[in-house]
Amino acid sequence: MAAPTLRVCALYPGLMNIYADRGNIAVLRARCEWRGLGFSLESSGLGERLDAERHDLLYIGGGQDRDQILVAEDMVATKREALHAAAARGAVVLAVCGGYQLLGTSYQLGERKLAGVGLVDLWTVREPGPRLIGNCAIEADLGTGPRVIAGFENHGGRTHLGSSERPLGRVLKGHGNNARDGLEGVRRANVIGTYLHGPLLPKNVWLADRLIELALGVELEPLDDTMEDAAHLSARRAAGL
Ligand code: GLN
């Protein structure tokens, strides 16, 4: 049987891409190619429609408030239905920080309320108080036992999960969704949101591999991850673990 191809779509790569979040795509590509799997990358930006059937993994990175304002309206208008259809057939949706905030129902910024695409039941508000900044580590279980995800967070918004929603993980060090409930990110089936930049996947290649497995329905052989493991340990140490 021919090796499968991971078909990735980057949403708004020009606007939603702070803290080198595009590095997440580079890691997905490398981990596929090193194993002889195919990898293809397309993008969908402002005003561009999204084909619900065309992608195994949809990715959106973080962004500043002003870029999120541009993106939020467009995402609801041109991509909401396709995102719901893709998630319903099991495509992986990975959203980081500003992108994560737009997966929910709303992001309240002062007087302004940005509507999200409603893939998950969560809402984000700017509350009085400092930005939530720093290295962060969480414990998450994506079906292969509890593992650590380490990264860096910097967000003014506080995210709250609806009562039926599950977090991606529990905060070990750092702030997480809102610095209060000890929860970080969201996971509903293959829809995953997190505040962790780093970028996320170079510091946590086990997570990159798990996302590829979920997206393609395959089991991956391990790689020699000597350098990647060192990067992960360094991110954990930075967070104080
Ligand atoms: N602008 C959002 C906030 O400050 C998201 C920031 C980010 O993506 N790092 O909450």
Boltz pocket constraint, residues with backbone or C-beta under 6 A from the ligand:
constraints:
  - pocket:
      binder: B
      contacts: [[A, 18], [A, 61], [A, 62], [A, 63], [A, 64], [A, 65], [A, 68], [A, 96], [A, 97], [A, 98], [A, 99], [A, 154], [A, 155], [A, 156], [A, 157], [A, 158]]
      max_distance: 6.0
